[in-house]
Each structure stands twice: as C-alpha cells, then as structure tokens.
Amino acid sequence: MRISADQGRCLGAGQCVLSAPDRFDQSELGLVEVLDPEVPEGDEQRFRDILDLCPSQALSLEA
C-alpha cells in the first residue's frame, strides 16, 4: 500500500507530521508532503489511524 496526499485539500493542521514525522513533513506553505509513501506490511492499521486524524481528509491509502 502507498500513502497518497491531496495538497489541494490539505489545511496544514499538521496532525500527520506530529503522528509520523518519519513519513510526513510540511512545505513552506504548511501543506503536507509525503516523505516515504510505502506502507510496510503489517503497518496498515497504524497508518489508517494516522490518516483518520487528518481534519481535511487529504491523505489516503492506495493498493
């Protein structure tokens, strides 16, 4: 699975960065940047939980 980000929907709340700083960062504009889109096998639920924290639902998992 891969993490996908829609910067057009991102509000810059930073919940993703706080929850997984090894995977997410914010641009100079405060928008989400995915540092590593690959979700390791067995970590799918962890990332679903992190993505659920996004208030704008700008993040998704793709098969």
Residue, then its C-alpha position, 0 to 999 in steps of 0.5 A: m500500500r502507498i500513502s497518497a496526499d491531496q495538497g489541494r485539500c490539505l489545511g496544514a493542521g499538521q496532525c500527520v507530521l506530529s503522528a509520523p514525522d518519519r513519513f510526513d513533513q510540511s512545505e513552506l506553505g504548511l501543506v503536507e508532503v509525503l516523505d516515504p509513501e510505502v506502507p510496510e506490511g503489517d503497518e496498515q492499521r497504524f497508518r489508517d489511524i494516522l490518516d483518520l486524524c487528518p481534519s481535511q481528509a487529504l491523505s489516503l491509502e492506495a493498493 
